Structures are given as C-alpha cells and as structure tokens.
Amino acid sequence: MQLSQSQYRRITLHAGDIYFGQGHNTRIHTLLGSCVSITLWHPELKIGGMCHFALPQNPDTPKAKFNPRFGDDCIKIFKRKAQRFDTSLHEYHAKVFGGGNMYVKHANHNISDIQRKPVGEKNVMAAFEGLYKEDVQILVAHIGEFGYRNIVFDINSGDVFVKFTPINCKGNQNSLTGNS
C-alpha cells in the first residue's frame, strides 16, 4: 500500500542533529552543502538513522559527551544507539551524502595539504574512515562536486532520495545532474 506524503512522519535534521529509531512511516529530511549525512539501515529489523555533521573531528579530548556536529562523534553515537537495539554497526547498510565544495579552491602555499583540503572533502573522509573502522558496508556514496543536496531517507524501506542542485558549475557536473 502506497502512503501519501501526509501519512509519513517527517523529521528534519539540521547541522549537528542525529536521529536513530524504528522506521514505521518515518522519513528523515535534510539539506547538505559541505556537511555530510550518513544513513544507516538494518534490512531485517527496519531500523536505522541519519546524522548531519558539519566538521570531521571533535577537537575536544577527552570528551565528556559526544557531539553530533562532528563526524567521529556521530559514528560513536550511532554505535551506542545500535547497541540499544541489540545490534552492531556492521549489521547495517550505510549510504553517504554531501561533502559538496561550496567555494572554489585557492592555492595557498603557506598551509599544509590537509589544511588546504576543503571541509567537504575532510567530512567525506571522516565518514568513510569511521564506517570502515566499524566494518559497515557502504552501498552508496553521492559526494563532492559543487552544489547542494536535498536528502530524504525512508527508514522503513531503506530508500534514500537525493536531489542534487549544482552551483558555480566548475568542471563537468553531468555525472550528478544527468545532463549530457
């Protein structure tokens, strides 16, 4: 049975938000530029979640509390939430979105290569490293490029809908927009 838009529970995430739970008629929405969202979905139990983080690593160590504005902390929060359902992260399917380049790169020879890397690229690296460390299978990655993404994650089905909108079209955007 197909549900209408109004029959879904809508959760909207902003930078620094995370949601994890059961998927009965729940869709999670977010808008990404250089931020990254990770969706996790358990195909048998139909549970999962999504985070929306702005920076790759939390500079505060040791941490009294994890902060979902940071990618490394999102993985730790997901791990705790999965354990509450008696599951492990490696049982989930992951999808990674965002990490868009919102500004043109400029050569600055006074900073290191890692400092020169755009925050979107650093965020994507943090997502992949955290998921690999937990042995989570990554099924889809829609990352990088100049633009932003509207994301909708249906927890019941595990489907993620993406609308990519290019900005400052630098280079070939055809792979993401579908234009020839």
C-alpha positions in Angstrom: 0.0 0.0 0.0 1.4 3.4 -1.1 1.2 6.1 1.6 0.7 9.8 0.7 3.2 12.4 1.8 1.0 13.5 4.7 0.9 10.0 6.1 4.6 9.9 6.8 6.2 11.2 10.0 8.6 13.9 8.9 11.8 14.5 10.8 14.1 17.4 9.7 17.7 17.3 10.6 20.0 20.4 10.7 23.7 20.5 11.1 24.6 18.8 14.4 21.4 16.7 14.5 21.1 12.9 14.6 18.1 10.5 14.6 18.0 6.8 15.1 15.0 4.5 15.6 12.3 2.4 14.1 11.1 3.2 10.7 7.3 2.9 10.8 6.2 5.5 8.2 9.2 7.8 9.1 11.1 9.9 6.6 14.1 12.0 7.6 14.9 15.1 5.6 18.0 17.3 5.4 19.8 19.8 3.2 23.5 19.4 2.6 26.3 21.6 1.3 29.7 20.8 2.7 28.2 18.9 5.6 27.8 15.1 5.3 24.9 12.8 6.2 25.3 9.1 6.8 22.3 6.9 6.7 22.3 3.5 8.4 19.7 0.9 7.8 19.2 -2.6 9.2 17.4 -4.5 6.4 15.9 -7.2 8.6 14.7 -5.1 11.6 13.8 -2.0 9.5 15.5 0.3 11.9 18.1 2.9 11.2 19.0 6.6 11.3 20.7 9.5 9.8 23.2 12.1 11.0 24.1 15.6 9.6 27.6 16.6 10.7 29.5 19.8 9.9 33.1 19.0 10.8 35.1 15.9 10.6 36.6 15.6 14.1 35.8 16.9 17.6 38.8 18.8 18.8 37.8 18.4 22.5 39.6 15.4 24.1 38.8 13.8 26.3 35.1 14.2 25.7 32.5 14.0 28.4 29.7 13.9 25.9 29.7 13.1 22.1 28.7 16.0 19.8 26.9 15.1 16.6 28.3 18.2 14.9 31.4 16.1 14.4 31.7 13.0 12.1 33.8 11.0 14.5 31.3 11.5 17.3 28.4 10.6 15.0 29.9 7.2 14.5 30.2 6.7 18.2 26.6 7.9 18.8 25.3 5.5 16.1 27.2 2.7 17.7 25.6 3.3 21.1 22.1 3.6 19.6 22.5 0.4 17.6 23.5 -1.4 20.8 20.3 -0.3 22.4 18.5 -2.4 19.7 20.9 -5.3 20.5 22.6 -4.8 17.1 26.1 -4.0 15.9 27.0 -1.4 13.3 28.4 -4.0 10.9 24.9 -5.3 10.5 23.7 -2.1 8.9 23.9 -0.8 5.3 25.4 2.7 5.0 24.9 5.5 2.5 27.0 8.6 2.5 25.9 12.0 1.1 27.2 15.6 0.9 30.6 16.9 1.2 30.0 19.4 -1.6 32.5 22.0 -2.5 30.8 25.3 -1.8 33.8 27.5 -2.7 36.5 27.5 -5.4 39.8 26.2 -4.1 42.6 28.7 -4.0 46.3 27.8 -3.8 47.8 28.9 -0.6 51.4 27.7 -0.2 51.6 28.8 3.4 49.4 25.9 4.7 49.7 22.2 4.6 47.9 19.9 2.0 45.4 18.7 4.7 44.6 22.3 5.7 44.1 23.3 2.1 41.6 20.5 1.5 38.0 21.8 1.5 35.9 21.0 4.6 33.5 18.9 2.5 36.3 16.6 1.4 37.5 16.3 5.0 33.9 15.4 6.1 33.6 12.7 3.5 37.0 11.2 4.5 35.8 11.2 8.2 32.6 9.4 7.2 34.4 6.7 5.2 37.1 6.2 7.8 34.6 5.9 10.7 32.4 3.4 8.7 35.3 1.3 7.6 36.7 1.2 11.1 33.3 -0.3 12.3 33.2 -2.7 9.3 30.0 -1.1 7.9 29.1 -1.9 4.3 28.8 1.3 2.3 26.2 0.8 -0.5 26.0 4.3 -2.0 28.1 7.5 -1.9 26.8 10.7 -3.6 29.5 13.1 -2.6 31.6 16.1 -3.6 31.1 18.4 -6.6 30.0 22.0 -6.5 26.4 22.0 -5.2 24.0 21.0 -2.5 21.7 18.1 -1.9 18.2 17.6 -0.6 18.1 14.2 1.1 15.1 12.1 2.2 15.6 8.8 4.0 12.7 6.4 4.4 13.6 4.3 7.4 11.0 1.6 6.6 12.4 0.8 3.2 16.0 2.0 3.5 15.5 4.1 0.3 17.2 7.4 0.1 16.0 10.1 -2.4 18.6 12.7 -3.5 18.1 15.9 -5.4 21.4 17.5 -6.4 21.5 21.1 -7.4 24.7 22.4 -8.9 26.2 25.8 -8.1 29.2 27.5 -9.6 29.4 24.8 -12.2 33.2 24.3 -12.2 34.1 21.3 -14.4 31.9 18.6 -15.6 28.7 18.2 -13.5 27.0 15.8 -15.9 27.6 12.8 -13.7 25.4 14.2 -11.0 22.8 16.2 -12.9 22.0 13.6 -15.6 22.6 16.1 -18.4 24.6 15.1 -21.4 
